[in-house]
């Protein structure tokens, strides 16, 4: 009967044809009668002026349906087909009977229900909800044209995996504001709608988002329109050399106009080949008396389609005032320039404020020589040697006083005679140099030239048939994994201590599944190979246990173990120092949607905890609360003994006077912390924020609450009047502090920034109109025209205001900071060749005051262990005491309070930190003995060795000055963010974004999300294995320079360890915890959010192309192999594609196939080896291989595809070679994405 009923309904609808065509919709606004009636699942709005007159020829109705409303011919499927995937979490399952007998804790079941067109109707993940083990249901709704018109947030219910006919009504009830159960956001519009045009193109015009405030009827939506250019657009047409004599003619360009929820517009002009030629953002500011309606960036290409020039906004402004002629200064110093050889390889590149970087390739398209400006001055080159399967095995520095030019060195490489029997394209194992032959270019090196040595496949380093290293059993019993082969993996890594003769070694052992099970090493204090970290895994890959042994003069042993919930999310972390008591560091609790809502720290004997940290989110998934800002118990905060609480405000306006923003910008924060070091520490405090049209911070206004009113301590810690030039360089900033003696605010800084006339991004002078007050804020020790000086590569060498000179080593790291006025004061740093900082030495009056060694999270001071980092803080260790200390971080991963168990068994605050917007700490600064200095943006070390001076933050790539709001060196990823100065900090939005690596806030976010996906991570949980948890940058690539601000936030909450359980352990590489809350868009079950990602009919090639071209599929760490990687390797060749046949290949054949399949995987990874404490990561995914292999399997014959794939593979390896290799590799892939592929090959399709 049911089928007949559906047929009858369809027949009736058709029979009424001309009288009442029915349109099935989710929600509809109707302005006039169009010959249609409407059946909606949510709402039909008849707008003012709507009129309908009934007649015999016409009729009209509007109704609300009770279930998913789709056309009848689709709804005839009474039991939709589904695809079921089961993830088994225990061993011993061999048959379907075994599988069906598993409990919910032993497997994760995912069902995807499909409609008659093969589209996703519903996806149900069983048991993914809270501790109640409810199922998580997500579903889509398509309009009559088959477009994804409405996306619903997932909801939790008990379904037993069965299709839900009443999904819409159940989901609405789940999120209804009247529903008081559950620790998740409530809103009566928990869905996102899109509006399309009615042309054949079916273009999306408006995209709303989840929540009542972001529905399409509110106007707070993203909007897109596409047109062709007109003469009124006035887009300049440039030649390859940067000259311009006219404009693009009308109709020559495609114009995409994008507006965010606040109406901020970005216009992107692209030519007929799809290449972006101009990005124009509404700016609407006057700078130095000149009004600028737009911020504009031009992109110029060669006749062959290569990107040859990028003209940043400051240069474009100069062009306008100079008759569209490039000045010599701009031509030489302020634009991006790229030069390619006849094979389409990037051979020379120049970024603003830095010298040319040269790259020389051998005949196999492998970079073998690289030279930056600093190396050019001393006539040296960075070299790379490869093995016979193109893996980098050695790199270092060579000097050639006879051949000093690029042309001379290129000639040397080009004339290298590979036909000579004494040379080879790649090195094999031998005894000529460090266990290798020395037959490939360059052959004139010796061990003194080397920085890094890598060995693969085995442990016979000296090639005598006997392993030089062996696995050491750690007594884990059944948990200890069985050792497997190192074939195809990195086995030994040697990094030189830069500038010295010592080497740090890492020896890596794997189990039979290819997972890393032990890492042996030495350290700078003890050169003996006695350090060891041993890992044990659950069947599903989660980190179960680890034992870490660190040996200096005394062995220290750390044992850690993890427990997981039924969904594979981290539930509990346990920790033990030596043979001391086992301490439960943290227990994690999740809501029905998988969001982290409660983190309990330090379990006590009575099963209570020192602190319980509550997290809440709004309907967009944006973090809204960490506990409660007044520290009182309520619906958001369940405990009354909290020591820190914070509320983040977006569109919501409150009593602090903030103006709400709907595009994801934070409009205000409120916080409170318990500390007794100053009189106002326990006041509830607040900031309100204002921004310019580009989302750059203009004002951060401070206030505090006293007597029920927010009018106390006004402007006490404000930063106001912040202005920028077109490149995002700060031009003025005023800063205030609080005088505790007079109880009044005082302006401590009134800064005016002057930039170099030739290098317009480089500081020349900063003057302080307020002068020095109280010894805090800006130090104005110089009054010269040139107060800041930089080296050839754009790194700061003299800061005369701070009174510091900087010296750099051969890999571009700060090796020494010397005080100008007091030559006896200086700080020295030691690094490995991978760029990892391993020692800091502080000197005064010729004596060593302090030496700190950073040994994979073990911090030694003057050779004595002082602390060990753990997943939620650190353990302070002395000769007589072991004390667990915990950190509570804010949304930017800044440590706000650290606490420990006091004498009364309660949480006792030890250190409290509050920050100005750009990161300077509020005075008075809390600094107890053995203070935590890993404070800022997820662990950047605060340099404060001379009475809170020099007041800088050390990141991996460069130093950050929070007083000036600028980095001291250029961004290694500045080619990607070419419309901003290379010295700016987080696009001048330090309220929402952070940059812990000093390289790329946006990139860190994308890498973490993809890692989480590849790791099989469940909803809500944690995802990084590289040790960082950060707030990441704007999704500039999707919506061009910040127009998509609302997509940069996500509700996933980091739980410290990730699905494989390792990031808590691996965080020790940097000496800080990775734990915290991440703000990213709700995407709990990979719910499709836009039409482009919802088109599941896209081919594998197209999908992989998007991943590879825009991001690069990757994985950090050798143990990340899974099904997709295996598929990539085996399916890249026509023979031996099954595992059984693949296993019968010789080891060299397998190695060749593995290596030549993996490519373009991780070159953009900023955490080059953090996960292994400095061990170079091995790329283990094969997106390039899959694409290239599929191309040939489908009949493709173009050899250029293979050349391109090899170049991708090689550049991937180069990206792991340390700071110099990373810069070259990153630029390659960024430009590859921008131009659609080097060498004229385009994307591999």
Secondary structure, 3 states (H helix, E strand, C coil): CHHHHHHHHHHHHHHCCCCCEEEEEEEEEECCCCCEEEEEEEEEEECCCCCCCCECCECCCEEECCCCCCCHHHHCCCCCEEEEEEEECCCCCCCHHHHHCCCHHHEEEEEEEECCCCCEEEEEECCCCCCCCCEEEEEEEECCCCCEEEEECCEEECCCCCCCCCHHHHHHHHHCCCCCCCCCCCCCCCEEEEEECCCCCCCEEEECCCCHHHCCCCCCCEEEEEEECCHHHCCEEECCCCCEEEECCCCCCEEEEEECCCCCEEEEEECCCCCEEEEEEEEEEEECCEEEEEEEEEEEECCCCCEEEEECHHHHHHHHHCCCCCCHHHHHHHCEEEEECCCCCEEEEECCCCCEEEEEECCCCCEEEEECHHHHHCCEEEEEEEECCCCEEEEEEEECCCCCCHHHHHHHHHCCCCCCCCCCCCECEEEEECCECCCCCCCCCCHHHEEEEEEEECCCCCCCCCCCCCCCCCCCHHHCCCECCEEEEEEEEEEEECCCCCEEEEEEEEECCCCEEEEEECCCCCCCCCEEEEEEECCCCCEEEEEEEEECCCEEEEEEEEEECCCCCEEEEEEEECCCCCEEEEEEEECCCCCEEEEEEEECCCCCEEEEEEEEECCCCCEEEECCCCCCCCCCCCCCCCCEEEEEECCCCCCCCCCCCCCCCCCEEEEEECCCCCCCCCCCEEEEEEECCCCCEEEEEEEEEECCEEEECCCCCCEEEEEECCCCCEEEEEEEEEECCCCEEEEEEEEEEEECCCCCCCEEEEEECCCCECCECCCCCCCCCCCEEECCCCCEEEECCCCEEEEECCCCCEEEEEECCCCCCEEEEEEECCCCEEEEEEEECCEEEEEEEEECCEEEECCEEEEEEECCEEEEECCCCEEEEEEEECCCCCEEEEEEECCCCCEEEEEECCECCCCCECCCCCCCCCCCCEEECCCEEEECCCCCCCCEEECCCCEEECCCCEECCCCCCCCCCCCCCCCECHHHCCCCCCCCCCCCHHHHHHHHHHHHHHCCCCCCCCCCCCCCCCCCCCCHHHHCCCCCHHHHCECCEECCCCCCCCHHHHHHHCCCCCCEECCECCCCCCCCCCHHHHCCCCCHHHHHHHHHHHCCCCCCCHHHCCHHHHHHHHCCCCCCCCHHHHHCCCHHHHHHHHHHHCCCCCCCCCCCCHHHCCCCCCCCCCHHHHHHHHHHHCCCCCHHHHHHHHHHHHHHHHCCCCHHHHHHHHHHHHHHHHHCCHHHCCCCC
